[in-house]
Amino acid sequence: MMGKAALSIVALVEAMFSLLVHALTKFLIGGGRPRYNPARHYMRGPGPKWAEKHGMTTAPARAGSQHDR
């Protein structure tokens, strides 16, 4: 018969193995539905259709943009 320490080690190894199998399965399958990524839905300002509709030939330069540095 096993002692308490051996049983707790076996239980720990089983739990770790279960987590590993779950993580590998999720990784290989692709994780189900894609996660929400707010950067993909972020609107950065008026686009070319807006400029065309309002008679602007080029978008106005923004003061203090990072490209001016």
C-alpha positions, -999 to +999 in steps of 0.1 A: +000+000+000+012+035-008+018+062+018+001+096+018+031+113+002+032+089-027-006+093-032-003+131-033+026+129-058+005+106-080-024+130-078-002+159-086+013+141-117-022+132-129-034+168-125-004+181-144-008+155-171-044+164-175-036+201-178-009+193-204-032+172-225-059+199-223-034+227-234-020+206-262-055+197-275-065+234-274-033+245-292-036+218-319-073+224-325-069+262-326-086+272-294-122+272-306-135+306-314-111+334-320-105+359-291-117+394-293-090+418-304-100+455-299-071+467-321-088+450-351-119+471-346-103+504-338-111+532-363-082+555-369-101+584-386-118+593-418-109+571-448-107+577-485-144+574-490-151+602-465-125+624-482-140+618-516-175+626-504-164+658-488-142+670-517-109+667-500-080+656-522-056+646-493-061+640-456-050+669-434-017+664-416-021+659-379-001+681-356+022+663-333+020+629-350+049+605-344+059+607-380+069+644-376+097+635-351 
